[in-house]
Amino acid sequence: MQIEDENPLHDIHSEIAYDDLVEIDLEPFFGAPDEVVEAHIRSLANRASIGQLRQALSIPLNAEDREREVLVDMFVERKMVVVLKIKSAIQSI
């Protein structure tokens, strides 16, 4: 929950290494429902700083600032697109 006076653009201290954010190991989730995979990706994104999320999303430094939750949602959406493409490719084999 956000405190009323808290700045939504405030960055948190990262609790995850950048490499662990961009190179997510989803092998343990093979065959898991999409919702479970998405929840795992979201949990990792929530541990990242705004700077890490911006970097992972290739958002330029001079781009408009976005709230943390918007960046988390964008990150999860992009990762899930890749997950669903891979899942579709595997199913077609």
C-alpha positions as CSV (number, residue, x, y, z in Angstrom):
1,M,0.0,0.0,0.0
2,Q,1.2,3.5,-0.8
3,I,1.4,6.1,1.8
4,E,-0.5,9.2,0.8
5,D,2.6,11.5,0.8
6,E,4.9,8.9,-0.7
7,N,6.3,9.7,-4.2
8,P,5.2,7.0,-6.6
9,L,8.4,7.6,-8.6
10,H,10.6,6.9,-5.6
11,D,13.1,4.2,-6.2
12,I,13.6,1.3,-3.8
13,H,16.8,-0.4,-3.0
14,S,17.1,-3.4,-5.3
15,E,16.7,-6.8,-3.8
16,I,17.6,-8.7,-7.0
17,A,20.7,-8.7,-9.2
18,Y,20.1,-7.3,-12.7
19,D,21.1,-10.5,-14.4
20,D,18.6,-12.5,-12.3
21,L,15.9,-10.1,-13.5
22,V,16.7,-10.3,-17.2
23,E,17.7,-14.0,-17.3
24,I,14.8,-15.5,-15.4
25,D,15.1,-19.3,-15.0
26,L,11.7,-20.6,-15.8
27,E,12.7,-24.3,-16.1
28,P,11.2,-25.1,-12.7
29,F,7.9,-23.7,-14.0
30,F,7.7,-25.9,-17.1
31,G,4.1,-27.1,-17.5
32,A,2.9,-24.7,-14.8
33,P,-0.3,-22.6,-15.5
34,D,0.4,-19.2,-17.0
35,E,-0.9,-17.5,-13.8
36,V,1.8,-19.2,-11.7
37,V,4.6,-18.2,-14.2
38,E,3.2,-14.6,-14.3
39,A,3.1,-14.4,-10.5
40,H,6.8,-15.6,-10.3
41,I,7.9,-13.0,-12.9
42,R,5.9,-10.3,-11.0
43,S,7.5,-11.3,-7.7
44,L,11.0,-10.8,-9.2
45,A,10.0,-7.5,-10.8
46,N,8.7,-6.2,-7.5
47,R,12.2,-6.8,-6.0
48,A,13.9,-4.7,-8.7
49,S,14.6,-1.0,-8.6
50,I,12.9,1.4,-11.0
51,G,16.4,1.8,-12.6
52,Q,16.7,-1.9,-13.2
53,L,13.2,-2.2,-14.6
54,R,13.8,0.8,-16.9
55,Q,17.1,-0.8,-18.1
56,A,15.5,-4.2,-18.6
57,L,12.7,-2.5,-20.6
58,S,15.3,-0.5,-22.7
59,I,13.6,2.8,-21.6
60,P,16.0,5.7,-22.4
61,L,17.2,7.8,-19.5
62,N,15.6,10.9,-21.0
63,A,12.2,9.2,-21.4
64,E,9.2,10.2,-19.3
65,D,9.2,8.9,-15.7
66,R,6.7,6.2,-14.9
67,E,5.4,4.9,-11.6
68,R,6.9,1.7,-10.2
69,E,3.7,-0.3,-10.7
70,V,3.5,0.7,-14.4
71,L,7.0,-0.5,-15.0
72,V,6.4,-3.7,-13.2
73,D,3.3,-4.3,-15.3
74,M,5.2,-3.5,-18.5
75,F,8.0,-5.9,-17.5
76,V,5.6,-8.7,-16.7
77,E,3.7,-8.2,-19.9
78,R,6.8,-8.3,-22.1
79,K,8.2,-11.4,-20.3
80,M,4.9,-13.2,-20.6
81,V,4.7,-12.5,-24.4
82,V,8.1,-14.4,-24.6
83,V,6.9,-17.2,-22.3
84,L,3.7,-17.7,-24.3
85,K,5.6,-17.7,-27.7
86,I,8.0,-20.4,-26.3
87,K,5.1,-22.4,-24.9
88,S,3.3,-22.2,-28.3
89,A,6.4,-23.3,-30.2
90,I,6.9,-26.3,-27.8
91,Q,3.3,-27.3,-28.2
92,S,3.5,-27.2,-32.0
93,I,6.4,-29.8,-32.0
